[in-house]
Amino acid sequence: HERDLIQRAYSRAEKAHEGQKRKSGEPYFTHCVAVAHILAEMNLDAETLAAALLHDVLEDTDVTIEELREEFNDTIAAMVDGVTKLKKLPFSSQPVKGARNP
């Protein structure tokens, strides 16, 4: 079941990102696989690995959160949506004023 879930996520993300390229010119999907590989090395669960493969589909393709819920489950859809929302937060590499290094 876990292997099937990851394979379905792989196929869905690969299809969704078809034709997209990274700045380097390589297929965009290689980034999705690299992210999933890092998390797999951390021994994370199959749902997390599936979400890693799918993590850019809401932002960069026509796939909707409803489709993710139907094709996978609420947990995976929520993880993908959460990553998409995180990317919209303004982050700064500047130290936080008043923060101290213990």
N, C-alpha and C positions, 0 to 999 in steps of 0.2 A: 504493500500500500504506500509506504513512504517513498520508495523508488519511483512508483507510478506518479505520485504527486510532483516530485521533482522533475520528472520527465515531461509531464504536462506543462509545468511552469516554464521549463526550458523551451519547449516547442512554441508556447504562446508568446513568450518574450521575443524569441528569434523571429517569429512571423511579424509581430508588432513593430519591431525595429528594422525590418527588412528595408534595405536601401539607404539607411541612415549611416553616416560616417562620422568618425571622430576627427578632431583637427589633424591628427597624424595621417588620416586617410584610411585607417583600418576600420572594419565594420564596427559600428557602435556597440553591437551585441557583445563584443569581446569584453567590454567594461562590465557588463552585467554578470558575465561568467566569472570575471576576476573577483568581483565583490562576493559572489556566492562561494567561490573557492576559499577566500579568506575566512568566511564564517564557518565553512565546513571544517577547516583546520582547527577551529575553536570548538568543534563537536556540538554545534548548535542543532536544534531539531529540524525536521523536514519542512515544517510550515515556515520557519524562519528562512531556510535556504530557498524555498519557493518564492517568498516575498523578496529576497535579495535578487533573484533572477528577474523579478517583475518590477523592481523598485523604481524604474523610470517610465513605465508605460503610461501612467496617468498624466505625467507632465509632458512627455515627448511624443505621444501617439494619440490615436483616436479612441483608445480603450477607455471605458468608463468604470467607475467604482462599482456600479451595479453589475457590469459584466464580470468583474473579478469576483464579486459575491456569488454570482450564479455559477461560474466556471470552477471556482475554488471553494472558498468559505468566507465567513465574516471576519475571522481572525486574520487571514492573509490579506484580505481587502483593507482591513484597518491598519495593518502594518505598512502596506504600500502607501496608503493615504497619509499616514503619519510621517513617513520619509518625505513625501511630497511637500507636506506642510512645513517640515523642518527646514527644507531648502529655501523657503520663503522668508524665514526669520533673518533679520539683519545681524550678522555676526561681525565682530571686529577682532583683529589680532592684537589690538592695543590692550595693555593691562587694565584691569578694572581699578578705578580710583579707590584707594583705601584697602585693596586686597593685599594680603601679605603671604609670603611663601613661608610655611611653617618650618 
